[in-house]
């Protein structure tokens, strides 16, 4: 069950949530063309590749956890490294095209660096 948009008091968060819902209604990933979703927190960056038709996560790369190596940080260089890793994994699975989901964030900075390095 998703959060009601009217209950979000912070205007910036409400606008981001509205943008996220608007984007998700327009895009969807398939097995031939999966959805590449980028999410940011204050400390970390995560990129997930999703097949929406079968409701499966194909793989993910992030700056934390056991799937990350300790040298990737949340900065522009780290975002470019993550984009390169995602591009390599997509090529390994013979996927040439993907749909990019910026998850309500503006397309600049880290989000743009991940997308441009793929």
The first five atom37 places (N, CA, C, CB, O) and aatype in JSON, in Angstrom:
{
  "aatype": [20, 20, 20, 20, 20, 20, 20, 20, 20, 20, 20, 20, 20, 20, 20, 20, 20, 20, 20, 20, 20, 20, 20, 20, 20, 20, 20, 20, 20, 20, 20, 20, 20, 20, 20, 20, 20, 20, 20, 20, 20, 20, 20, 20, 20, 20, 20, 20, 20, 20, 20, 20, 20, 20, 20, 20, 20, 20, 20, 20, 20, 20, 20, 20, 20, 20, 20, 20, 20, 20, 20, 20, 20, 20, 20, 20, 20, 20, 20, 20, 20, 20, 20, 20, 20, 20, 20, 20, 20, 20, 20, 20, 20, 20, 20, 20, 20, 20, 20, 20, 20, 20, 20, 20, 20, 20, 20, 20, 20, 20, 20, 20, 20, 20, 20, 20, 20, 20],
  "atom_mask": [
    [1, 1, 1, 1, 1],
    [1, 1, 1, 1, 1],
    [1, 1, 1, 1, 1],
    [1, 1, 1, 1, 1],
    [1, 1, 1, 1, 1],
    [1, 1, 1, 1, 1],
    [1, 1, 1, 1, 1],
    [1, 1, 1, 1, 1],
    [1, 1, 1, 1, 1],
    [1, 1, 1, 1, 1],
    [1, 1, 1, 1, 1],
    [1, 1, 1, 1, 1],
    [1, 1, 1, 1, 1],
    [1, 1, 1, 1, 1],
    [1, 1, 1, 1, 1],
    [1, 1, 1, 1, 1],
    [1, 1, 1, 1, 1],
    [1, 1, 1, 1, 1],
    [1, 1, 1, 1, 1],
    [1, 1, 1, 1, 1],
    [1, 1, 1, 1, 1],
    [1, 1, 1, 1, 1],
    [1, 1, 1, 1, 1],
    [1, 1, 1, 1, 1],
    [1, 1, 1, 1, 1],
    [1, 1, 1, 1, 1],
    [1, 1, 1, 1, 1],
    [1, 1, 1, 1, 1],
    [1, 1, 1, 1, 1],
    [1, 1, 1, 1, 1],
    [1, 1, 1, 1, 1],
    [1, 1, 1, 1, 1],
    [1, 1, 1, 1, 1],
    [1, 1, 1, 1, 1],
    [1, 1, 1, 1, 1],
    [1, 1, 1, 1, 1],
    [1, 1, 1, 1, 1],
    [1, 1, 1, 1, 1],
    [1, 1, 1, 1, 1],
    [1, 1, 1, 1, 1],
    [1, 1, 1, 1, 1],
    [1, 1, 1, 1, 1],
    [1, 1, 1, 1, 1],
    [1, 1, 1, 1, 1],
    [1, 1, 1, 1, 1],
    [1, 1, 1, 1, 1],
    [1, 1, 1, 1, 1],
    [1, 1, 1, 1, 1],
    [1, 1, 1, 1, 1],
    [1, 1, 1, 1, 1],
    [1, 1, 1, 1, 1],
    [1, 1, 1, 1, 1],
    [1, 1, 1, 1, 1],
    [1, 1, 1, 1, 1],
    [1, 1, 1, 1, 1],
    [1, 1, 1, 1, 1],
    [1, 1, 1, 1, 1],
    [1, 1, 1, 1, 1],
    [1, 1, 1, 1, 1],
    [1, 1, 1, 1, 1],
    [1, 1, 1, 1, 1],
    [1, 1, 1, 1, 1],
    [1, 1, 1, 1, 1],
    [1, 1, 1, 1, 1],
    [1, 1, 1, 1, 1],
    [1, 1, 1, 1, 1],
    [1, 1, 1, 1, 1],
    [1, 1, 1, 1, 1],
    [1, 1, 1, 1, 1],
    [1, 1, 1, 1, 1],
    [1, 1, 1, 1, 1],
    [1, 1, 1, 1, 1],
    [1, 1, 1, 1, 1],
    [1, 1, 1, 1, 1],
    [1, 1, 1, 1, 1],
    [1, 1, 1, 1, 1],
    [1, 1, 1, 1, 1],
    [1, 1, 1, 1, 1],
    [1, 1, 1, 1, 1],
    [1, 1, 1, 1, 1],
    [1, 1, 1, 1, 1],
    [1, 1, 1, 1, 1],
    [1, 1, 1, 1, 1],
    [1, 1, 1, 1, 1],
    [1, 1, 1, 1, 1],
    [1, 1, 1, 1, 1],
    [1, 1, 1, 1, 1],
    [1, 1, 1, 1, 1],
    [1, 1, 1, 1, 1],
    [1, 1, 1, 1, 1],
    [1, 1, 1, 1, 1],
    [1, 1, 1, 1, 1],
    [1, 1, 1, 1, 1],
    [1, 1, 1, 1, 1],
    [1, 1, 1, 1, 1],
    [1, 1, 1, 1, 1],
    [1, 1, 1, 1, 1],
    [1, 1, 1, 1, 1],
    [1, 1, 1, 1, 1],
    [1, 1, 1, 1, 1],
    [1, 1, 1, 1, 1],
    [1, 1, 1, 1, 1],
    [1, 1, 1, 1, 1],
    [1, 1, 1, 1, 1],
    [1, 1, 1, 1, 1],
    [1, 1, 1, 1, 1],
    [1, 1, 1, 1, 1],
    [1, 1, 1, 1, 1],
    [1, 1, 1, 1, 1],
    [1, 1, 1, 1, 1],
    [1, 1, 1, 1, 1],
    [1, 1, 1, 1, 1],
    [1, 1, 1, 1, 1],
    [1, 1, 1, 1, 1],
    [1, 1, 1, 1, 1],
    [1, 1, 1, 1, 1],
    [1, 1, 1, 1, 1],
    [1, 1, 1, 1, 1]
  ],
  "atom_positions": [
    [[0.84, -1.17, 0.0], [0.0, 0.0, 0.0], [0.89, 1.24, 0.0], [-0.96, 0.0, 1.21], [1.79, 1.36, 0.83]],
    [[0.63, 2.14, -0.92], [1.49, 3.31, -1.01], [0.99, 4.43, -0.11], [1.57, 3.79, -2.44], [-0.17, 4.46, 0.29]],
    [[1.9, 5.32, 0.2], [1.61, 6.44, 1.08], [0.69, 7.43, 0.37], [2.91, 7.14, 1.54], [0.83, 7.66, -0.83]],
    [[-0.26, 8.01, 1.11], [-1.13, 9.01, 0.52], [-0.35, 10.29, 0.33], [-2.38, 9.24, 1.39], [0.35, 10.75, 1.23]],
    [[-0.49, 10.87, -0.84], [0.3, 12.04, -1.17], [-0.08, 13.24, -0.3], [0.12, 12.39, -2.64], [0.78, 14.07, 0.0]],
    [[-1.32, 13.34, 0.11], [-1.75, 14.46, 0.93], [-1.19, 14.44, 2.34], [-3.24, 14.49, 1.0], [-1.2, 15.47, 3.01]],
    [[-0.71, 13.3, 2.8], [-0.19, 13.2, 4.16], [1.27, 13.62, 4.28], [-0.34, 11.8, 4.66], [1.78, 13.72, 5.39]],
    [[1.96, 13.86, 3.17], [3.35, 14.28, 3.21], [3.38, 15.79, 3.43], [4.11, 13.88, 1.88], [2.91, 16.55, 2.59]],
    [[3.93, 16.21, 4.58], [3.88, 17.62, 4.96], [5.0, 18.44, 4.33], [3.96, 17.74, 6.46], [4.79, 19.62, 4.01]],
    [[6.17, 17.85, 4.14], [7.29, 18.58, 3.57], [7.05, 18.78, 2.07], [8.63, 17.83, 3.82], [6.89, 17.8, 1.35]],
    [[7.01, 20.03, 1.59], [6.69, 20.26, 0.17], [7.71, 19.65, -0.79], [6.59, 21.73, -0.09], [7.33, 19.19, -1.87]],
    [[9.0, 19.66, -0.43], [10.01, 19.08, -1.32], [9.81, 17.57, -1.45], [11.43, 19.39, -0.8], [9.91, 17.02, -2.54]],
    [[9.54, 16.91, -0.32], [9.31, 15.47, -0.38], [8.01, 15.14, -1.11], [9.27, 14.89, 1.03], [7.93, 14.14, -1.82]],
    [[6.99, 15.99, -0.94], [5.73, 15.77, -1.65], [5.92, 15.89, -3.15], [4.66, 16.77, -1.17], [5.37, 15.09, -3.91]],
    [[6.7, 16.88, -3.59], [6.96, 17.04, -5.02], [7.77, 15.88, -5.57], [7.69, 18.36, -5.29], [7.51, 15.4, -6.68]],
    [[8.77, 15.41, -4.8], [9.57, 14.28, -5.25], [8.71, 13.03, -5.36], [10.75, 14.03, -4.29], [8.85, 12.26, -6.31]],
    [[7.81, 12.82, -4.4], [6.93, 11.66, -4.42], [5.97, 11.73, -5.62], [6.13, 11.56, -3.11], [5.69, 10.71, -6.25]],
    [[5.47, 12.94, -5.92], [4.59, 13.12, -7.06], [5.33, 12.82, -8.36], [4.02, 14.55, -7.09], [4.79, 12.17, -9.25]],
    [[6.59, 13.31, -8.48], [7.39, 13.03, -9.67], [7.67, 11.54, -9.8], [8.72, 13.81, -9.63], [7.63, 11.0, -10.91]],
    [[7.95, 10.87, -8.69], [8.24, 9.43, -8.71], [7.03, 8.65, -9.22], [8.63, 8.94, -7.3], [7.18, 7.76, -10.06]],
    [[5.83, 8.97, -8.72], [4.64, 8.27, -9.18], [4.36, 8.55, -10.65], [3.43, 8.67, -8.34], [3.96, 7.66, -11.4]],
    [[4.56, 9.8, -11.07], [4.33, 10.17, -12.46], [5.27, 9.41, -13.39], [4.5, 11.67, -12.65], [4.85, 8.93, -14.45]],
    [[6.54, 9.3, -13.0], [7.51, 8.58, -13.83], [7.21, 7.09, -13.88], [8.93, 8.8, -13.31], [7.31, 6.47, -14.94]],
    [[6.83, 6.51, -12.76], [6.59, 5.07, -12.71], [5.36, 4.68, -13.51], [6.44, 4.61, -11.26], [5.27, 3.55, -13.99]],
    [[4.4, 5.59, -13.66], [3.23, 5.28, -14.48], [3.58, 5.25, -15.96], [2.13, 6.31, -14.23], [2.89, 4.6, -16.75]],
    [[4.65, 5.94, -16.35], [5.0, 6.06, -17.76], [5.99, 5.02, -18.23], [5.54, 7.41, -18.02], [6.01, 4.69, -19.42]],
    [[6.84, 4.47, -17.34], [7.89, 3.56, -17.77], [7.72, 2.2, -17.13], [9.26, 4.13, -17.45], [7.2, 2.07, -16.02]],
    [[8.19, 1.19, -17.84], [8.15, -0.18, -17.34], [9.27, -0.96, -18.01], [6.76, -0.85, -17.59], [9.62, -0.68, -19.16]],
    [[9.83, -1.92, -17.29], [10.93, -2.7, -17.84], [10.49, -4.1, -18.24], [12.04, -2.79, -16.84], [9.58, -4.67, -17.64]],
    [[11.13, -4.65, -19.26], [10.87, -6.01, -19.71], [12.17, -6.8, -19.59], [10.31, -6.04, -21.17], [13.19, -6.26, -19.18]],
    [[12.13, -8.07, -19.96], [13.35, -8.87, -19.88], [14.35, -8.45, -20.96], [13.02, -10.36, -20.01], [15.56, -8.55, -20.74]],
    [[13.87, -7.98, -22.13], [14.78, -7.52, -23.18], [15.26, -6.11, -22.92], [14.1, -7.6, -24.53], [16.37, -5.75, -23.3]],
    [[14.42, -5.3, -22.27], [14.75, -3.9, -21.99], [14.37, -3.6, -20.54], [14.01, -2.93, -22.98], [13.29, -3.06, -20.29]],
    [[15.23, -3.94, -19.57], [14.88, -3.77, -18.16], [14.93, -2.3, -17.72], [15.82, -4.59, -17.29], [15.46, -1.44, -18.41]],
    [[14.35, -2.06, -16.56], [14.34, -0.72, -15.97], [15.54, -0.59, -15.03], [13.0, -0.46, -15.2], [15.75, -1.43, -14.16]],
    [[16.32, 0.46, -15.22], [17.49, 0.74, -14.38], [17.1, 1.88, -13.45], [18.77, 1.1, -15.24], [16.96, 3.02, -13.89]],
    [[16.92, 1.57, -12.16], [16.45, 2.55, -11.2], [17.6, 3.02, -10.32], [15.32, 1.97, -10.34], [18.35, 2.21, -9.77]],
    [[17.74, 4.33, -10.18], [18.76, 4.93, -9.32], [18.09, 5.51, -8.09], [19.56, 6.01, -10.08], [17.09, 6.22, -8.21]],
    [[18.62, 5.21, -6.91], [18.11, 5.83, -5.7], [19.28, 6.35, -4.88], [17.27, 4.82, -4.87], [20.32, 5.72, -4.78]],
    [[19.07, 7.54, -4.29], [20.1, 8.2, -3.51], [19.6, 8.38, -2.08], [20.47, 9.57, -4.13], [18.42, 8.62, -1.84]],
    [[20.53, 8.25, -1.14], [20.28, 8.66, 0.23], [21.33, 9.71, 0.57], [20.33, 7.44, 1.23], [22.1, 10.13, -0.3]],
    [[21.37, 10.12, 1.82], [22.35, 11.14, 2.2], [23.77, 10.58, 2.2], [22.02, 11.7, 3.56], [24.72, 11.34, 2.08]],
    [[23.93, 9.25, 2.34], [25.26, 8.65, 2.42], [25.58, 7.7, 1.27], [25.4, 7.93, 3.71], [26.75, 7.48, 0.98]],
    [[24.57, 7.12, 0.63], [24.82, 6.04, -0.31], [24.07, 6.23, -1.62], [24.45, 4.71, 0.32], [23.16, 7.04, -1.73]],
    [[24.5, 5.44, -2.6], [23.91, 5.43, -3.94], [23.65, 3.99, -4.33], [24.84, 6.14, -4.98], [24.51, 3.13, -4.12]],
    [[22.48, 3.7, -4.9], [22.1, 2.34, -5.27], [21.5, 2.36, -6.67], [21.1, 1.74, -4.24], [20.7, 3.24, -6.99]],
    [[21.89, 1.4, -7.49], [21.33, 1.23, -8.83], [20.83, -0.2, -8.94], [22.39, 1.55, -9.95], [21.58, -1.15, -8.7]],
    [[19.54, -0.36, -9.29], [18.9, -1.66, -9.36], [18.38, -1.86, -10.78], [17.74, -1.79, -8.31], [17.8, -0.95, -11.36]],
    [[18.59, -3.05, -11.34], [18.08, -3.4, -12.66], [16.92, -4.36, -12.47], [19.2, -4.04, -13.58], [17.08, -5.43, -11.89]],
    [[15.72, -3.96, -12.96], [14.48, -4.66, -12.64], [13.76, -5.07, -13.92], [13.57, -3.78, -11.79], [13.7, -4.31, -14.88]],
    [[13.23, -6.29, -13.91], [12.3, -6.76, -14.94], [10.91, -6.67, -14.35], [12.64, -8.24, -15.42], [10.53, -7.49, -13.51]],
    [[10.12, -5.67, -14.78], [8.82, -5.42, -14.17], [7.77, -6.44, -14.56], [8.35, -4.04, -14.54], [6.82, -6.66, -13.81]],
    [[7.9, -7.06, -15.72], [6.88, -8.03, -16.14], [6.91, -9.29, -15.28], [7.08, -8.4, -17.6], [5.86, -9.82, -14.93]],
    [[8.11, -9.76, -14.94], [8.21, -10.96, -14.1], [8.44, -10.6, -12.63], [9.33, -11.86, -14.59], [8.6, -11.49, -11.8]],
    [[8.47, -9.3, -12.3], [8.64, -8.82, -10.93], [9.91, -9.37, -10.3], [7.43, -9.21, -10.08], [9.89, -9.86, -9.17]],
    [[11.03, -9.28, -11.03], [12.3, -9.78, -10.52], [13.37, -8.71, -10.64], [12.73, -11.05, -11.27], [13.41, -7.93, -11.59]],
    [[14.25, -8.7, -9.64], [15.44, -7.85, -9.68], [16.54, -8.67, -10.34], [15.86, -7.35, -8.25], [16.9, -9.73, -9.84]],
    [[17.07, -8.18, -11.45], [18.11, -8.91, -12.15], [19.44, -8.82, -11.4], [18.27, -8.38, -13.58], [20.09, -9.84, -11.18]],
    [[19.84, -7.62, -11.02], [21.03, -7.42, -10.19], [21.03, -5.99, -9.69], [22.35, -7.73, -10.99], [20.24, -5.16, -10.14]],
    [[21.92, -5.7, -8.74], [22.03, -4.36, -8.21], [23.48, -4.07, -7.86], [21.13, -4.18, -6.97], [24.27, -4.98, -7.6]],
    [[23.82, -2.79, -7.86], [25.14, -2.32, -7.46], [24.92, -1.13, -6.54], [26.04, -1.94, -8.71], [24.12, -0.25, -6.85]],
    [[25.62, -1.11, -5.41], [25.46, -0.01, -4.46], [26.79, 0.3, -3.79], [24.39, -0.35, -3.41], [27.77, -0.42, -3.95]],
    [[26.79, 1.39, -3.03], [28.0, 1.8, -2.34], [28.09, 1.21, -0.94], [28.06, 3.31, -2.26], [28.97, 1.59, -0.18]],
    [[27.21, 0.3, -0.58], [27.21, -0.31, 0.74], [26.84, -1.78, 0.61], [26.23, 0.42, 1.7], [26.36, -2.2, -0.44]],
    [[27.06, -2.54, 1.66], [26.64, -3.94, 1.69], [27.68, -4.88, 1.12], [25.37, -4.1, 0.94], [28.8, -4.49, 0.8]],
    [[27.28, -6.14, 1.0], [28.23, -7.17, 0.58], [28.49, -7.16, -0.93], [27.73, -8.52, 0.99], [29.5, -7.71, -1.37]],
    [[27.61, -6.57, -1.73], [27.83, -6.51, -3.17], [28.77, -5.38, -3.58], [26.52, -6.36, -3.89], [29.13, -5.28, -4.75]],
    [[29.16, -4.53, -2.64], [30.01, -3.39, -3.01], [31.43, -3.64, -2.55], [29.46, -2.09, -2.4], [31.67, -4.28, -1.53]],
    [[32.36, -3.11, -3.32], [33.72, -3.1, -2.82], [33.92, -1.76, -2.11], [34.78, -3.3, -3.98], [33.26, -0.79, -2.45]],
    [[34.8, -1.7, -1.16], [34.92, -0.55, -0.28], [35.4, 0.73, -0.93], [35.82, -0.88, 0.8], [35.36, 1.78, -0.3]],
    [[35.87, 0.68, -2.18], [36.42, 1.87, -2.79], [35.4, 2.73, -3.5], [37.48, 1.49, -3.75], [35.73, 3.86, -3.87]],
    [[34.18, 2.27, -3.7], [33.17, 3.08, -4.37], [32.5, 3.98, -3.32], [32.11, 2.19, -5.1], [31.93, 3.48, -2.35]],
    [[32.58, 5.28, -3.52], [31.99, 6.27, -2.62], [30.83, 6.96, -3.33], [33.05, 7.31, -2.16], [30.63, 6.79, -4.53]],
    [[30.06, 7.74, -2.57], [28.97, 8.5, -3.16], [29.51, 9.86, -3.62], [27.8, 8.68, -2.14], [29.33, 10.87, -2.95]],
    [[30.17, 9.85, -4.77], [30.63, 11.07, -5.42], [30.58, 10.83, -6.93], [32.08, 11.47, -4.95], [30.15, 9.76, -7.36]],
    [[31.01, 11.79, -7.71], [30.91, 11.65, -9.17], [31.75, 10.49, -9.7], [31.33, 12.93, -9.86], [31.31, 9.78, -10.6]],
    [[32.94, 10.29, -9.14], [33.77, 9.18, -9.59], [33.11, 7.84, -9.26], [35.17, 9.25, -8.96], [33.13, 6.92, -10.07]],
    [[32.54, 7.75, -8.07], [31.84, 6.53, -7.68], [30.63, 6.26, -8.55], [31.42, 6.6, -6.23], [30.34, 5.12, -8.89]],
    [[29.9, 7.34, -8.91], [28.73, 7.18, -9.78], [29.15, 6.69, -11.16], [27.96, 8.5, -9.89], [28.46, 5.87, -11.77]],
    [[30.28, 7.19, -11.66], [30.77, 6.74, -12.96], [31.21, 5.28, -12.9], [31.94, 7.62, -13.44], [30.99, 4.52, -13.85]],
    [[31.84, 4.88, -11.78], [32.24, 3.47, -11.62], [31.01, 2.57, -11.58], [33.07, 3.29, -10.35], [30.99, 1.5, -12.2]],
    [[29.99, 2.99, -10.84], [28.76, 2.19, -10.75], [28.12, 2.07, -12.12], [27.77, 2.82, -9.75], [27.66, 0.99, -12.49]],
    [[28.08, 3.16, -12.9], [27.54, 3.1, -14.25], [28.31, 2.15, -15.14], [27.53, 4.47, -14.87], [27.72, 1.43, -15.94]],
    [[29.64, 2.14, -15.01], [30.46, 1.21, -15.79], [30.21, -0.24, -15.4], [31.92, 1.54, -15.61], [30.16, -1.11, -16.26]],
    [[30.06, -0.49, -14.09], [29.78, -1.86, -13.62], [28.42, -2.32, -14.14], [29.81, -1.92, -12.08], [28.28, -3.46, -14.58]],
    [[27.42, -1.44, -14.08], [26.08, -1.78, -14.58], [26.14, -2.08, -16.08], [25.07, -0.63, -14.3], [25.54, -3.05, -16.54]],
    [[26.86, -1.25, -16.83], [26.98, -1.48, -18.28], [27.64, -2.82, -18.57], [27.78, -0.35, -18.94], [27.21, -3.53, -19.48]],
    [[28.68, -3.17, -17.82], [29.34, -4.47, -18.01], [28.43, -5.64, -17.71], [30.57, -4.55, -17.15], [28.42, -6.63, -18.44]],
    [[27.66, -5.53, -16.62], [26.74, -6.62, -16.27], [25.61, -6.75, -17.29], [26.16, -6.41, -14.88], [25.16, -7.86, -17.59]],
    [[25.15, -5.61, -17.82], [24.11, -5.67, -18.86], [24.65, -6.35, -20.12], [23.6, -4.25, -19.2], [23.94, -7.13, -20.75]],
    [[25.9, -6.05, -20.49], [26.49, -6.68, -21.67], [26.7, -8.17, -21.45], [27.81, -6.01, -22.03], [26.55, -8.96, -22.38]],
    [[27.06, -8.56, -20.21], [27.23, -9.99, -19.91], [25.93, -10.77, -20.09], [27.74, -10.16, -18.48], [25.96, -11.94, -20.45]],
    [[24.79, -10.11, -19.83], [23.5, -10.77, -19.98], [22.88, -10.52, -21.35], [22.55, -10.31, -18.89], [21.7, -10.81, -21.55]],
    [[23.67, -10.0, -22.29], [23.23, -9.72, -23.67], [22.05, -8.76, -23.73], [22.86, -11.03, -24.37], [21.13, -8.94, -24.52]],
    [[22.08, -7.75, -22.88], [21.05, -6.7, -22.88], [21.7, -5.44, -23.43], [20.45, -6.47, -21.44], [22.67, -4.94, -22.87]],
    [[21.16, -4.93, -24.54], [21.75, -3.77, -25.18], [21.04, -2.47, -24.85], [21.76, -3.96, -26.66], [21.65, -1.4, -24.92]],
    [[19.76, -2.54, -24.49], [19.0, -1.33, -24.2], [18.33, -1.47, -22.85], [17.95, -1.07, -25.31], [18.0, -2.57, -22.41]],
    [[18.12, -0.33, -22.2], [17.46, -0.32, -20.9], [16.67, 0.98, -20.77], [18.49, -0.46, -19.74], [16.94, 1.96, -21.46]],
    [[15.7, 0.97, -19.88], [14.91, 2.15, -19.57], [15.46, 2.74, -18.28], [13.37, 1.81, -19.44], [15.61, 2.02, -17.29]],
    [[15.78, 4.04, -18.27], [16.39, 4.65, -17.08], [15.31, 5.31, -16.23], [17.47, 5.68, -17.49], [14.54, 6.14, -16.73]],
    [[15.26, 4.96, -14.96], [14.3, 5.51, -14.01], [15.08, 6.33, -13.0], [13.47, 4.37, -13.3], [15.86, 5.78, -12.21]],
    [[14.89, 7.65, -13.01], [15.63, 8.51, -12.1], [14.97, 8.6, -10.73], [15.78, 9.9, -12.69], [15.5, 9.26, -9.84]],
    [[13.83, 7.96, -10.56], [13.18, 7.78, -9.26], [12.82, 9.11, -8.6], [14.08, 6.99, -8.33], [12.95, 9.25, -7.38]],
    [[12.35, 10.08, -9.38], [11.91, 11.36, -8.84], [13.01, 12.37, -8.63], [11.23, 11.13, -7.57], [12.72, 13.53, -8.31]],
    [[14.27, 11.98, -8.79], [15.39, 12.91, -8.62], [15.59, 13.71, -9.9], [16.7, 12.15, -8.23], [15.22, 13.27, -10.99]],
    [[16.17, 14.88, -9.76], [16.48, 15.68, -10.94], [17.63, 15.03, -11.7], [16.81, 17.14, -10.55], [18.51, 14.4, -11.1]],
    [[17.64, 15.2, -13.02], [18.66, 14.57, -13.86], [19.89, 15.46, -13.92], [18.11, 14.28, -15.29], [20.17, 16.08, -14.95]],
    [[20.63, 15.52, -12.83], [21.92, 16.21, -12.79], [22.75, 15.59, -11.69], [21.74, 17.74, -12.57], [22.24, 14.85, -10.85]],
    [[24.03, 15.88, -11.7], [24.9, 15.37, -10.65], [25.11, 13.88, -10.74], [24.35, 15.72, -9.32], [25.48, 13.36, -11.79]],
    [[24.87, 13.17, -9.63], [25.12, 11.74, -9.55], [24.21, 10.94, -10.47], [24.96, 11.26, -8.13], [24.65, 9.97, -11.09]],
    [[22.95, 11.34, -10.57], [21.99, 10.61, -11.4], [22.41, 10.69, -12.87], [20.56, 11.17, -11.23], [22.36, 9.69, -13.58]],
    [[22.82, 11.86, -13.31], [23.27, 12.02, -14.69], [24.59, 11.3, -14.94], [23.41, 13.51, -15.03], [24.81, 10.76, -16.02]],
    [[25.48, 11.28, -13.93], [26.76, 10.61, -14.09], [26.58, 9.11, -14.27], [27.67, 10.89, -12.89], [27.27, 8.49, -15.07]],
    [[25.65, 8.52, -13.51], [25.37, 7.08, -13.66], [24.81, 6.81, -15.06], [24.37, 6.6, -12.57], [25.24, 5.87, -15.73]],
    [[23.86, 7.63, -15.5], [23.22, 7.4, -16.79], [24.2, 7.59, -17.95], [22.04, 8.33, -16.97], [24.19, 6.82, -18.9]],
    [[25.05, 8.6, -17.87], [25.97, 8.88, -18.97], [27.11, 7.88, -19.05], [26.53, 10.27, -18.82], [27.68, 7.7, -20.13]],
    [[27.46, 7.23, -17.95], [28.57, 6.28, -17.99], [28.12, 4.87, -18.35], [29.27, 6.26, -16.65], [28.95, 3.97, -18.46]],
    [[26.83, 4.66, -18.54], [26.34, 3.33, -18.91], [26.48, 3.12, -20.41], [24.87, 3.13, -18.48], [26.13, 2.06, -20.92]]
  ]
}
